[in-house]
Amino acid sequence: MKTIRNILNSRFKNSGNFFIHLKKVLGFKPKNIQIYKTAFTHRSMNIRDDEGNAINYERLEFLGDAMLGAVIASHLYLEVPGGDEGYLTKMRSKVVSREHLNELGRDLNLIELIESKIATAQFGDNIHGNLFEALIGAIFLDKGFKYCEKFIYKRVIIPYVDIAQLEGRVISYKSLLIEWCQKEKKTFNYNVYEDSGNDEIRHFSVKLSVDNKVIAKARATSKKKAEEKASKRAFYVFQTRMSH
């Protein structure tokens, strides 16, 4: 059977372009390029090593999520000495929210590096955040914690972590909408149904009604994401009233 190195090299035919793009994103020269190639291999490639273990970014995504959370937690702990556990947990959730991670991955154009049998246009928004976390996991394995921490400071903390702004950022539009509806004694309903159409990946659509009137519609690759997207649209409809 092929080794991991040979398998991945056979898939990434434009290794020179991959290396150039990757180095630009990292800001340093990677030591073990194979780890990064794994970080951008989608499960649809169905690649396995000699022991039958799947080769894709999902395990690195798990590792990167832990590294990101640890570095952000440390930063908040030092920056906000008066913040209690609940406050710090809430602030960390805002920094590492799925929406924010997707924004980070999108800004770095990480999807250009992915190897997949699924067309990139068919991916949901979360692919951007998943790749960002996988990249952090790869950095940790390749260069260690200090490089990982430095990358997170450069790409996340310095440009995006503003305590005052974070305190005003909404974590869940759905929770905000439900809380407002309950306070104002309004009925609400999320009518979710499968709506895959011609997409290879399953999609769901949702119609959000308040007081039996459809206020917002949305479509996404999961029920939860569709509901959140519809809630965000409804939030802007009711924004003036919700802020009072």
C-alpha positions in Angstrom: 0.0 0.0 0.0 1.0 3.6 -0.5 2.5 5.6 2.4 0.7 8.7 3.6 3.4 10.8 1.9 2.9 9.2 -1.5 -0.9 9.2 -1.2 -1.1 12.9 -0.4 1.6 13.9 -3.0 -0.4 12.1 -5.6 -3.5 14.2 -4.8 -1.8 17.6 -4.5 -0.4 17.8 -8.0 0.3 21.5 -7.7 2.4 21.1 -4.6 4.4 24.2 -5.5 1.3 26.4 -5.5 0.1 24.8 -2.3 3.4 25.5 -0.5 3.4 29.1 -1.7 -0.2 29.8 -0.6 0.4 28.0 2.7 3.6 29.9 3.5 1.8 33.2 2.8 -1.0 32.3 5.2 1.3 31.0 7.9 3.9 33.7 7.8 6.6 31.1 8.3 8.1 28.1 6.5 6.4 24.8 7.4 8.6 22.0 8.4 6.4 19.0 7.6 4.3 19.8 4.6 2.4 16.5 4.8 0.6 17.5 8.0 -0.8 20.6 6.2 -1.9 18.5 3.2 -3.9 16.4 5.6 -5.4 19.6 7.1 -6.8 20.3 3.7 -8.0 16.8 2.7 -11.8 16.4 2.8 -13.3 13.0 3.8 -14.9 12.7 0.4 -11.4 11.7 -0.9 -11.8 8.5 1.1 -8.0 8.1 1.7 -6.6 5.8 4.3 -3.2 4.9 5.6 -1.6 1.5 5.8 -3.5 0.8 9.1 -6.8 1.7 7.5 -7.1 5.0 9.4 -8.9 7.8 7.5 -6.7 10.7 6.2 -8.6 14.0 6.4 -8.8 17.2 8.3 -11.3 16.2 10.9 -8.9 15.0 13.7 -6.8 18.1 13.1 -9.9 20.2 13.4 -10.6 18.7 16.8 -7.0 19.5 17.9 -7.1 23.0 16.5 -10.3 23.7 18.3 -8.7 22.8 21.6 -5.5 24.9 20.9 -7.6 27.9 19.8 -9.8 27.7 22.9 -6.8 27.4 25.2 -4.9 30.4 23.7 -8.1 32.6 23.7 -8.9 31.6 27.3 -5.4 32.5 28.5 -5.5 35.9 26.7 -8.9 36.7 28.3 -7.8 35.6 31.7 -4.8 38.0 31.6 -6.6 40.9 29.9 -9.8 40.9 32.1 -8.6 40.2 35.7 -12.0 41.2 37.0 -14.0 38.8 34.8 -15.6 35.8 36.6 -15.9 32.3 35.1 -19.2 33.0 33.4 -18.1 36.2 31.9 -14.8 34.7 30.5 -16.7 31.7 29.1 -19.2 33.9 27.4 -16.4 36.1 25.9 -14.4 33.1 24.7 -17.6 31.7 23.0 -17.9 35.0 21.1 -14.3 34.8 19.8 -14.5 31.2 18.7 -18.1 31.3 17.5 -18.8 29.3 14.3 -19.7 32.5 12.4 -16.4 34.2 13.4 -14.3 31.1 12.6 -16.0 30.9 9.2 -15.1 34.6 8.6 -11.4 33.9 9.5 -11.2 30.9 7.2 -12.9 32.8 4.4 -10.6 35.9 4.8 -7.6 33.6 4.4 -9.2 31.9 1.3 -8.4 28.5 2.8 -10.9 26.7 0.6 -8.6 27.2 -2.3 -6.3 24.7 -0.7 -8.8 21.9 -0.1 -8.7 18.5 -1.9 -12.2 17.2 -2.3 -14.5 15.2 -4.6 -17.3 17.6 -3.8 -17.4 20.9 -5.7 -16.4 23.8 -3.4 -19.7 25.6 -4.3 -21.6 22.7 -2.7 -20.0 23.2 0.8 -21.8 25.0 3.6 -20.3 28.0 5.3 -18.8 25.9 8.1 -16.1 24.5 5.8 -14.2 27.8 6.2 -14.1 27.5 10.0 -13.4 23.8 9.9 -10.3 24.4 7.7 -9.1 27.2 10.0 -9.2 25.0 13.0 -7.5 22.1 11.1 -4.8 24.5 10.1 -4.2 25.5 13.7 -4.0 21.8 14.7 -1.4 21.2 11.9 0.7 24.2 13.1 0.7 22.7 16.6 1.9 19.3 15.4 4.4 20.8 13.0 6.0 23.6 15.0 4.8 23.3 18.6 2.7 25.4 20.9 4.7 28.7 20.6 4.2 28.9 16.9 0.6 27.9 17.3 0.1 30.7 19.9 1.9 33.3 17.7 -0.3 32.4 14.7 -3.5 32.8 16.8 -2.4 36.1 18.1 -1.5 37.3 14.6 -4.7 36.1 12.8 -7.3 36.2 15.6 -6.5 38.2 18.8 -4.7 41.2 17.4 -7.0 42.0 14.5 -10.3 40.9 16.1 -10.3 40.6 19.9 -11.6 43.9 21.2 -13.1 43.4 24.6 -15.6 46.3 24.3 -16.8 45.2 20.9 -17.1 41.6 22.0 -19.3 42.5 25.0 -21.9 43.8 22.5 -21.6 40.9 20.0 -24.6 38.5 19.7 -23.7 34.8 20.1 -27.1 33.4 19.1 -29.7 35.3 17.2 -32.2 32.4 17.8 -31.8 32.7 21.6 -32.1 36.5 21.4 -35.3 36.2 19.3 -36.9 33.6 21.5 -36.1 35.7 24.6 -37.7 38.8 23.0 -40.8 36.9 21.9 -41.3 35.4 25.4 -40.9 38.9 26.9 -43.3 40.4 24.5 -45.7 37.5 24.8 -45.5 36.7 21.0 -45.8 33.3 19.5 -43.1 32.0 17.3 -42.6 28.9 15.1 -39.7 27.5 13.1 -41.1 25.4 10.2 -38.1 23.3 9.1 -38.1 21.0 6.1 -35.6 19.2 3.9 -34.8 21.1 0.7 -31.8 19.5 -1.0 -32.8 20.2 -4.6 -30.0 19.3 -6.9 -27.3 19.8 -4.2 -25.0 16.8 -3.4 -25.1 17.9 0.3 -28.4 17.7 2.1 -29.9 21.1 2.8 -32.8 22.3 5.0 -35.1 25.3 4.6 -36.9 27.1 7.4 -39.8 29.6 7.6 -39.8 31.6 10.8 -43.2 32.9 11.9 -44.0 35.4 14.6 -47.6 35.7 15.6 -48.5 33.4 12.7 -46.8 35.7 10.2 -43.8 34.6 8.2 -41.0 37.0 9.1 -37.9 35.4 7.6 -36.8 32.4 5.5 -33.4 30.7 5.2 -31.6 27.7 3.8 -28.5 25.9 5.1 -26.8 22.5 5.4 -28.3 21.8 8.9 -31.5 22.5 10.7 -29.6 24.5 13.4 -27.8 26.7 10.9 -31.0 27.3 8.9 -32.8 28.4 12.1 -30.0 30.7 13.2 -29.8 32.3 9.7 -33.5 32.9 9.7 -33.3 34.3 13.3 -30.6 36.7 12.3 -32.8 38.0 9.4 -35.8 38.3 11.7 -33.5 40.2 14.2 -32.9 42.9 11.7 -36.7 43.1 11.0 -37.4 43.7 14.7 -34.1 45.4 15.6 -35.6 48.7 16.7 -38.2 47.0 18.9 -35.8 44.4 20.3 -33.3 47.0 21.4 -35.9 48.6 23.7 
